[in-house]
C-alpha cells in the first residue's frame, strides 16, 4: 500500500499523510460535486489508510519512511524491478 513520492522508489509517510488529509477534506467539502470520481477519491483514501494501519502495527512505533532516498537517487530502477 501507500504511494511512492516524486517518481522515487521511496515512500515518505508524512507528506503522504498530509496529501491524504487534504483529499479527505476535499471529499467532505466537495464530494457531492465529484460525480463518478468520488469513488476513485474514496478508494485512494482507503488505500493509504490501510497502508498507515500497517505502518503503525507495532505498539509505540511509527514507520515514517520506507526506502533509502540517497541510494534511490543513484539508480533508475522501477518499483517492479526492485
ZIMO-V61320 format. One record per residue. N is the residue number from 0. RES is the residue in one small letter. SS is DSSP state (~ for helix, > for strand, _ for the rest). D_LAST is the distance of its C-alpha to the last C-alpha in Angstrom with 2 decimals. Layout:
n:N res:RES ss:SS d_last:D_LAST
n:N res:RES ss:SS d_last:D_LAST
This chain:
n:0 res:x ss:_ d_last:15.64
n:1 res:x ss:_ d_last:16.25
n:2 res:x ss:_ d_last:15.27
n:3 res:x ss:_ d_last:13.13
n:4 res:x ss:_ d_last:15.68
n:5 res:x ss:_ d_last:16.90
n:6 res:x ss:_ d_last:14.02
n:7 res:x ss:_ d_last:11.86
n:8 res:x ss:_ d_last:8.71
n:9 res:x ss:_ d_last:11.40
n:10 res:x ss:> d_last:13.85
n:11 res:x ss:> d_last:17.32
n:12 res:x ss:~ d_last:19.54
n:13 res:x ss:~ d_last:22.94
n:14 res:x ss:~ d_last:22.65
n:15 res:x ss:~ d_last:21.18
n:16 res:x ss:~ d_last:24.23
n:17 res:x ss:~ d_last:26.58
n:18 res:x ss:~ d_last:25.36
n:19 res:x ss:~ d_last:25.62
n:20 res:x ss:~ d_last:29.05
n:21 res:x ss:~ d_last:30.23
n:22 res:x ss:~ d_last:29.11
n:23 res:x ss:~ d_last:30.91
n:24 res:x ss:~ d_last:34.01
n:25 res:x ss:~ d_last:33.98
n:26 res:x ss:~ d_last:34.04
n:27 res:x ss:~ d_last:36.89
n:28 res:x ss:~ d_last:38.84
n:29 res:x ss:~ d_last:38.18
n:30 res:x ss:~ d_last:36.77
n:31 res:x ss:~ d_last:40.05
n:32 res:x ss:~ d_last:39.56
n:33 res:x ss:_ d_last:35.99
n:34 res:x ss:_ d_last:37.12
n:35 res:x ss:_ d_last:34.44
n:36 res:x ss:~ d_last:31.69
n:37 res:x ss:~ d_last:32.57
n:38 res:x ss:~ d_last:30.61
n:39 res:x ss:~ d_last:27.41
n:40 res:x ss:~ d_last:28.04
n:41 res:x ss:~ d_last:28.73
n:42 res:x ss:~ d_last:25.58
n:43 res:x ss:~ d_last:23.50
n:44 res:x ss:~ d_last:25.52
n:45 res:x ss:~ d_last:25.12
n:46 res:x ss:~ d_last:21.30
n:47 res:x ss:~ d_last:21.14
n:48 res:x ss:~ d_last:24.04
n:49 res:x ss:~ d_last:22.50
n:50 res:x ss:~ d_last:19.33
n:51 res:x ss:~ d_last:21.74
n:52 res:x ss:~ d_last:23.72
n:53 res:x ss:~ d_last:20.77
n:54 res:x ss:~ d_last:20.09
n:55 res:x ss:_ d_last:23.73
n:56 res:x ss:_ d_last:24.10
n:57 res:x ss:_ d_last:25.27
n:58 res:x ss:_ d_last:28.80
n:59 res:x ss:_ d_last:29.18
n:60 res:x ss:_ d_last:25.50
n:61 res:x ss:_ d_last:23.62
n:62 res:x ss:_ d_last:19.95
n:63 res:x ss:_ d_last:20.20
n:64 res:x ss:> d_last:16.71
n:65 res:x ss:> d_last:13.18
n:66 res:x ss:_ d_last:10.99
n:67 res:x ss:_ d_last:12.46
n:68 res:x ss:~ d_last:13.87
n:69 res:x ss:~ d_last:15.20
n:70 res:x ss:~ d_last:12.15
n:71 res:x ss:~ d_last:10.38
n:72 res:x ss:_ d_last:13.54
n:73 res:x ss:_ d_last:13.46
n:74 res:x ss:_ d_last:10.55
n:75 res:x ss:_ d_last:10.21
n:76 res:x ss:_ d_last:6.66
n:77 res:x ss:_ d_last:6.65
n:78 res:x ss:~ d_last:5.31
n:79 res:x ss:~ d_last:5.74
n:80 res:x ss:~ d_last:3.80
n:81 res:x ss:_ d_last:0.00
